[in-house]
Amino acid sequence: MNKVWLITGASSGFGRALAEAALADGDVVVGAARRPGALDDLVVAHPDQMEALGLDVTDTAAAEAAVRGVVARHGRIDVLVNNAGRTHVGAFEETTEHELRELFDLHVFGPAALTRAVLPSMRARRSGAIVQMSSMGGQLSFAGFSAYSGTKFALEGMSEALADEVREYGVKVLVVEPGAFRTSLFEASRAGVSADSGVYAKVSRTREAVSGGDGTQAGDPAKAAALIRAALDAEDTPLRLPLGDDAVTAVLDHLDGIRADITAWEKSTRATGFDD
């Protein structure tokens, strides 16, 4: 039976690539975007499969109504893809509380609201999948990405617990951790940037890398979409799926670094209990 997908941020990048792949496979796609007109071409090309839905995921009060509407029109939601997002560059000290809260609204509270909204029907059917589009920045971070990674770390921690909770109900959770892919994430009009104090040279270099990196990334979103679909269809769907050579290398190196830190202090840290 063909699936029904609800994909946020479907007008570009991974969201659009996943929508196109699902449509090609005969599935039904509800593509959510702040500007749903950007999906008109897909609606025209696939009038019986594609629906464009106007939705700002930071409006958490609208999540439940949006999900109810999709279920009413299409009978169910088989796959929720929480993809809407943007990058942000700024030193920890430079990033304002307003900027940080906006990013958490987009990357954490919005996906959380939509996930809560789809779970009752997925549990009742004992079937479904939730795809959380994170980043390799959800496993590691570096100068300039404290706010962005903070939101992705939060999303991943919540999703790890979620996966343990819903597994017995037949619901899958897949956390996707892309590296640099040729999406619109680094476009100047989409990338958030905190005011530059000039104090942190490493952050300045990160800004330059982001501003100069758009359109040159090695990753192919279409290949990423195919792999995400394969992971969802697998009998043993992984919890985390790093995407791209850069992401796999960076995550594995980071995990090696964590193991080295723990091992170096292991004897002392194990000995912090009360003496009997």
C-alpha positions as CSV (number, residue, x, y, z in Angstrom):
1,M,0.0,0.0,0.0
2,N,1.3,3.4,-0.9
3,K,2.3,5.7,1.9
4,V,1.1,9.1,3.0
5,W,3.9,11.5,3.9
6,L,3.7,14.8,5.8
7,I,7.0,16.7,5.0
8,T,7.8,20.1,6.5
9,G,10.1,22.4,4.7
10,A,9.1,20.6,1.5
11,S,9.7,23.5,-0.9
12,S,13.5,23.0,-1.1
13,G,16.5,20.9,-0.1
14,F,16.0,17.6,1.5
15,G,12.2,18.2,1.9
16,R,11.7,18.6,-1.8
17,A,14.0,15.7,-2.7
18,L,12.1,13.4,-0.4
19,A,8.8,14.6,-1.8
20,E,9.9,14.0,-5.4
21,A,11.2,10.5,-4.5
22,A,7.9,9.6,-2.7
23,L,5.9,10.9,-5.6
24,A,7.9,8.9,-8.1
25,D,7.1,5.8,-6.1
26,G,3.4,6.5,-6.2
27,D,3.0,7.8,-2.6
28,V,0.9,10.7,-1.5
29,V,2.8,13.7,-0.2
30,V,1.5,16.6,1.8
31,G,4.2,19.2,1.5
32,A,4.1,21.8,4.3
33,A,5.8,25.1,3.7
34,R,5.5,28.7,4.8
35,R,5.1,29.6,1.2
36,P,3.1,26.7,-0.3
37,G,3.1,28.3,-3.7
38,A,6.7,27.1,-4.1
39,L,5.2,23.6,-4.5
40,D,2.8,24.5,-7.3
41,D,4.8,22.7,-9.9
42,L,4.7,19.4,-8.0
43,V,0.9,19.9,-7.4
44,V,0.4,20.4,-11.1
45,A,2.5,17.5,-12.1
46,H,1.0,15.1,-9.6
47,P,-2.6,16.4,-8.9
48,D,-3.8,13.1,-7.4
49,Q,-0.7,12.6,-5.1
50,M,0.6,16.0,-4.1
51,E,-1.0,18.5,-1.7
52,A,0.7,21.8,-0.7
53,L,-0.1,22.9,2.9
54,G,0.7,26.3,4.3
55,L,2.3,25.8,7.7
56,D,4.8,27.7,9.9
57,V,6.1,25.0,12.2
58,T,7.0,27.6,14.8
59,D,3.2,28.1,15.3
60,T,2.9,25.1,17.5
61,A,-0.8,25.7,18.2
62,A,-1.4,25.0,14.5
63,A,0.3,21.6,14.5
64,E,-2.6,19.5,15.8
65,A,-5.1,21.1,13.4
66,A,-2.8,20.5,10.5
67,V,-2.4,16.9,11.4
68,R,-6.1,16.4,11.9
69,G,-6.7,17.9,8.5
70,V,-4.3,15.6,6.7
71,V,-5.7,12.5,8.4
72,A,-9.2,13.6,7.5
73,R,-8.3,14.1,3.9
74,H,-6.0,11.1,3.4
75,G,-6.9,8.7,6.1
76,R,-3.6,8.5,7.9
77,I,0.0,9.7,8.0
78,D,2.5,7.0,7.5
79,V,5.7,9.1,7.6
80,L,6.2,12.5,9.3
81,V,9.4,14.2,8.2
82,N,10.4,17.1,10.4
83,N,12.7,18.9,7.9
84,A,12.0,22.6,8.2
85,G,15.0,24.5,9.4
86,R,17.9,26.8,8.7
87,T,21.5,27.3,9.7
88,H,22.8,29.9,12.1
89,V,26.3,31.2,12.7
90,G,27.5,33.1,15.7
91,A,29.7,32.8,18.7
92,F,28.1,31.6,21.9
93,E,28.7,35.1,23.4
94,E,27.4,36.9,20.3
95,T,24.1,34.9,20.0
96,T,21.2,36.8,21.6
97,E,18.5,35.1,23.6
98,H,15.9,36.1,20.9
99,E,18.0,34.4,18.2
100,L,18.4,31.3,20.3
101,R,14.7,31.0,21.2
102,E,13.8,31.5,17.5
103,L,16.1,28.6,16.5
104,F,14.7,26.3,19.3
105,D,11.2,27.2,18.1
106,L,12.1,26.0,14.6
107,H,14.2,23.0,15.3
108,V,12.8,21.7,18.6
109,F,9.4,22.9,19.7
110,G,7.9,22.8,16.2
111,P,9.0,19.2,15.5
112,A,7.9,18.2,19.0
113,A,4.4,19.6,18.5
114,L,4.0,17.8,15.1
115,T,5.4,14.6,16.6
116,R,3.0,14.7,19.5
117,A,0.1,15.3,17.0
118,V,0.8,12.3,14.8
119,L,1.6,9.8,17.5
120,P,-1.9,8.8,18.7
121,S,-3.0,7.7,15.2
122,M,0.3,5.9,14.6
123,R,0.1,4.1,17.9
124,A,-3.5,3.1,17.2
125,R,-2.5,1.6,13.8
126,R,0.8,0.2,15.3
127,S,2.6,1.6,12.3
128,G,4.4,4.7,11.2
129,A,7.7,6.5,11.0
130,I,9.0,9.8,12.2
131,V,12.1,11.2,10.5
132,Q,13.9,13.9,12.3
133,M,16.2,15.9,10.0
134,S,19.1,16.7,12.3
135,S,22.7,17.3,11.2
136,M,26.2,16.0,11.9
137,G,26.0,19.1,14.1
138,G,23.6,17.1,16.2
139,Q,26.6,14.9,17.2
140,L,29.4,17.4,17.4
141,S,30.0,21.1,17.2
142,F,32.7,23.7,16.7
143,A,33.2,27.5,16.7
144,G,30.2,29.4,15.3
145,F,27.6,26.6,15.6
146,S,26.8,26.6,19.3
147,A,23.2,27.7,18.8
148,Y,22.5,25.5,15.8
149,S,24.1,22.4,17.4
150,G,22.3,23.2,20.6
151,T,19.0,22.8,18.9
152,K,20.0,19.6,17.0
153,F,21.5,18.0,20.2
154,A,18.2,18.7,21.9
155,L,16.2,17.2,19.0
156,E,18.4,14.1,19.0
157,G,18.2,13.5,22.8
158,M,14.4,13.8,22.7
159,S,14.3,11.5,19.6
160,E,16.4,8.8,21.3
161,A,14.0,8.6,24.2
162,L,11.0,8.8,21.8
163,A,12.4,5.8,19.8
164,D,12.5,3.7,23.0
165,E,9.0,4.7,23.9
166,V,7.2,4.0,20.6
167,R,9.1,0.9,19.4
168,E,6.7,-1.4,21.0
169,Y,3.9,0.2,19.1
170,G,5.5,-0.4,15.7
171,V,6.6,3.2,15.2
172,K,10.0,3.9,13.8
173,V,12.2,6.9,14.6
174,L,15.0,7.9,12.2
175,V,17.4,10.7,13.0
176,V,19.2,11.9,9.9
177,E,22.6,13.6,10.3
178,P,23.7,15.2,6.9
179,G,27.0,16.8,6.3
180,A,27.4,19.3,3.5
181,F,24.7,18.8,0.9
182,R,23.8,21.0,-2.0
183,T,20.6,22.4,-0.5
184,S,19.6,26.0,0.2
185,L,20.8,25.8,3.8
186,F,23.8,28.1,3.2
187,E,22.0,30.6,1.0
188,A,22.6,34.1,2.3
189,S,18.8,34.9,2.5
190,R,18.2,31.8,4.7
191,A,21.3,31.6,6.9
192,G,20.9,33.2,10.3
193,V,23.9,35.2,11.4
194,S,24.6,36.9,14.8
195,A,26.3,40.2,14.9
196,D,30.1,39.8,14.6
197,S,32.0,41.2,17.6
198,G,35.3,40.5,15.8
199,V,36.6,38.8,19.0
200,Y,36.5,35.2,17.8
201,A,38.6,34.5,14.8
202,K,37.5,30.9,14.5
203,V,33.9,32.1,14.2
204,S,34.8,34.5,11.5
205,R,36.4,31.7,9.5
206,T,33.2,29.6,10.0
207,R,31.1,32.6,8.7
208,E,33.4,32.7,5.6
209,A,33.0,29.0,5.0
210,V,29.2,29.2,5.2
211,S,28.9,32.3,3.1
212,G,31.2,30.9,0.4
213,G,30.0,27.3,0.5
214,D,26.6,27.6,-1.1
215,G,26.3,25.6,-4.3
216,T,29.6,23.8,-4.0
217,Q,28.7,21.1,-1.4
218,A,29.5,17.6,-2.4
219,G,26.3,16.0,-1.2
220,D,23.5,15.1,-3.6
221,P,20.0,15.5,-2.0
222,A,18.4,13.0,-4.4
223,K,20.9,10.3,-3.3
224,A,20.2,11.3,0.3
225,A,16.5,10.9,-0.2
226,A,16.9,7.5,-1.7
227,L,19.0,6.4,1.3
228,I,16.5,7.7,3.8
229,R,13.8,5.8,2.1
230,A,15.9,2.6,2.1
231,A,16.6,3.0,5.9
232,L,12.9,3.4,6.6
233,D,12.1,0.3,4.6
234,A,14.8,-1.8,6.3
235,E,13.8,-4.4,8.8
236,D,16.2,-2.9,11.3
237,T,15.9,0.9,10.7
238,P,18.9,2.6,12.4
239,L,18.2,5.3,15.0
240,R,20.9,7.6,13.5
241,L,21.9,7.9,9.9
242,P,24.9,10.1,9.1
243,L,24.8,11.2,5.5
244,G,27.9,12.0,3.4
245,D,31.5,11.1,3.6
246,D,32.2,14.2,5.6
247,A,29.5,13.4,8.2
248,V,30.5,9.8,8.6
249,T,34.2,10.7,9.1
250,A,33.4,13.6,11.5
251,V,31.0,11.6,13.6
252,L,33.3,8.6,13.9
253,D,36.3,10.8,14.8
254,H,34.2,12.6,17.4
255,L,33.1,9.3,19.0
256,D,36.8,8.3,19.1
257,G,37.6,11.5,20.9
258,I,34.8,10.9,23.4
259,R,36.0,7.4,24.1
260,A,39.6,8.7,24.6
261,D,38.4,11.3,27.1
262,I,36.4,8.8,29.1
263,T,39.1,6.1,29.0
264,A,41.8,8.6,30.2
265,W,39.7,9.4,33.4
266,E,37.9,6.1,33.7
267,K,39.6,4.8,36.8
268,S,39.0,8.0,38.7
269,T,35.5,8.6,37.6
270,R,34.5,5.0,38.5
271,A,35.8,5.6,42.0
272,T,33.5,8.5,42.9
273,G,31.0,6.4,44.9
274,F,30.7,6.3,48.7
275,D,33.2,4.1,50.4
276,D,31.5,1.0,52.0
